[in-house]
């Protein structure tokens, strides 16, 4: 049975807007009482609703350990996201959530060395996981992040990665961009071959998010390094529409991404029709 919160929207207020890249902004949102709207698990989503415009399923970018507000890093790519990119601090929006199952941070990931692989705006869903692990550092082993984007300007939350994540104990951040450019002295190339170059330990547990081609090729690279499907988790939120299992848009075999996911391990996905 669906909970009340799955159907009834909260009313939220935008309290801060931060430009991350030319087409990505991070929105900080609270309730009308100035408090955090609801609790969530890293990897869960929320339906952002703009009355008269539409609604869009967006991953919750902030960690549950952030107690003052919620954050959403949003790429401009449609009517709702364009409205949000034109919004100003103080405007109100509606939200339904939390939606989905989230990453198993307190079970299958706990106590493990973690490899995070992301491309472009795919850093948004896993950002919540990384910050959660940073705030519970003793519960996890090594954290390695492999992240890439088209250009240096398209790396979302680059300042946080350099100034916060890289300074955490036993944590490494490996960045890459697709093509060489002035001012960039880091790695150049696509994420999947970079995974092979980084040669991560195949005992690590992996979380991945990015375009389907990145997921497929990175999984192939991981398998060649000795990783098994059950070690690798991804999120399929891009297929979600209504968030409550009614529209059928996210149906794969006998699963609904919004009800059974969006987070799946690849051994779970291997039991479903090859639609991803």
N, C-alpha and C positions, 0 to 999 in steps of 0.2 A: 504493500500500500504506500502511495506517495505521501510524504509529509506535507503539512500545510505550507511550509516554506518553499516547496517546489512549484507551487502554483501562484502564491500571492506575492507580488513584488514589494520590495522595500523602496522607500524614497530616500535617495542619497544626494549629497551636495559635493560638488567638486571644490576642493580646498587648495589644490595646487596643480599646475600643469608644467611639465618639464620637457623641453625638446631634446630628444635623444639622438635622432638622425634626421635627414631631410624629410622622411615620411613616417617617422615613429615618434609618438609622444607618450609620456607616462603621466597618468592621471591619478591623483590622490583623492580618495572619496571617503566621506563619513556619513553617518545618518544625520537627520535634521537636529538631533540632540547633541551633535558634535562627537559622538562616540562611534567606535567601529561597528559596522552593520551586523556582521555575523562571523562565526568561527569557521575555519576550513582546514582541509588537509592539503599539503603541497601537491599540486597537479590538478586540483579541482578547478571548475570553471564557474562563471556566473553569466547569466543572460543580461546584457545591458540593453535597456529599453528606452527609446526616445519617442514619446507619444507623438503620433502624427508623421513619424519618419520611418520607424521600423525597430527591429531588435537584432542583436548580434551576439553569438556565443563567444566569450572572451576568457582566456585563462587568467587566473588570479596570479599576478606577478609577485606580489609580496608574500613573505613567509608568515605563517600563523604566529610566529614569535613577535611580529610587529603588532603591538597592542593598540596603537592610537588610531590607525586608519588602514584602508586597503589600497593597493596600487594595481593599476592595469597599464601595461605597455602595449600600445595599440598602433598598428600600421594602417595608414589611410588606404583603403582599398574598396570602398563601397559607400552607399548612402549614409548609413549610420556612422561609420567611422569618419566620413568626411564631415558630418555634423559635429562629431566630437572634436575633431581637429580645429573646427572653427569656434568651439565653445570657449567660454571665459570662466575664470575662477568665480565661484558663487552660484553658477547655474546648477539646476537640479536635474537628475536623471533617475530612472527606476532600475532596480536590479532584482533578479531572481537567483537564488542560490543558497548554499553551495550545490553544485551539480557534478555528478560523477563520483568516481571512486578514489582518485588520487594515487600517488606513488606510495609503495609500502615502506615508508621511512622508519616505522617503529617495529617492523617485522623482518622482511627479507633484505632490507638494506642495512639494518642496524648491525653494527659490529664489523661491517665489510669495508674493504677498500672500494672506492666508488670512482668510476669513469663516467664523465658527462660529455656527450657529443652533441653539438648543436650547430645549426646554420641559420643565419639571418634572424628573423623574428622568432625562430624556434627557440631562442634563448629565453623567451618570456615564460613559458611553462616550467622550465627547469630552473629558472632563477629562484623561484620559491623553494625548491628542493635544496639548492646549494646554500642559500642563506639559513634555511632550517638546520642543515648540518653544521654550518659555521657556529650557530647559536647553541648547538648540542655537540660541540667538538669532540668530547670524550667518548661519545657513542659511536664514532665512525673512525675508520683508519685513514689511509691516504685518500685525498681527493684530487683527481686530475680532471681538468676541463680542457676539452679540445673544441674550439669555437672559431667559425669562419663566416665571412660575409663577402659581398661583391667588392667592397672598397673599405678603406679605413673609416670613411664617414658613415658607413652603414653598419659598423659594429655597435650594437645596442649596449648601453651601460659600460662602455669602455673605461670611463674614469673609475667606476666602482671596482671593476676587475683589477685595474692597475693599483689603485690606492687602498683597497680593502682585501679583496680575495687573495691577491699575490702575497700579501703580508701575513696571511694566516699560517700556522704551523702545519707542516707536512701537506702543503697544498701547492699544486702547480697549474699554471694557466698557459696553454699553448694556443696562440692566435695565428690566423692566416687570412689573407685576402686573395681574391681570385686573380688579380693582375697587379703587377708592380706599379708603384706610383711614388712621386716625390714625397719625402717625409716619412716613408714607411721603411723601417729597417728590419722588420720581422719576416716571417715565412710568407712565401707567395705560392699559391696553388689551391686546388679544391680540397674540401674537407676529407673525402674518403681516402685518397692516397696519402694525405697528411696523417690519417689514423695509422696507416701502415708504417710511415716514417717514425712516428712517435713510439711505436712498438710497445703498447701498454701490456702490463702483466695479465695473462689470460685467466688469472684467478679473481680479477676484479669483477664487480657487479656494475652493469652499464645502464645508464638512462640516456635515451636519444630523443631529439625532436628537431624537425626541419622538413624541408620539401621531400616528397616521396622518393625522388631519385637519390637524394642524400642518404635517406634511411636505407634503401636497398643496397647501394654501393658500400656504405659503411658497414652494414651487416655482413656483406660478402668479405670485406677486409677483416672484420673481427673473426669470422669463421676460419679464415686462413691462418689467423694468429692463434687459433685454438679455443676461442670462445664458443660456448654452447648456447642454444636458443633460450634455455631457461634462465640464463644469466643476464639477458638483455630485455629492458623494458622500454616501451615507447608510448606516446600519447597520440590518439587518433581524433582529437577534438575537432579537427577541420571537417569531419563528416557530420558533426552534430548540428541539428536545426532547432527542434522544439525543446529538447532537454528533458522530456518526460516520457519518452517512448511511445508517442502517439502518432507522429507524422510518418514514420517509417523510413525517413531519409538516411538514417545511419545504420539500418539493418544490414548485418552480414551473417549469412547462415541463420543460426538460431540465437544470435546475439544482437543486442542494441548497444551501440557505442555509448549512448548517453546513460543507459541503465547499468550495463555490465562493464563499461570503461569510464572515461576514455583511455585509461592506462591498462595496457596489456603486456604480458611477456610474449616473446616471440614463439615459445612453445604453445601458448594459448592460441596465437594467431595461426599457427601451423595447422590447427584443427578446423579452421574456418575456410570458406571459399577464398581463392586468391584474388581478392578485390582491391587490396591496398596497393 
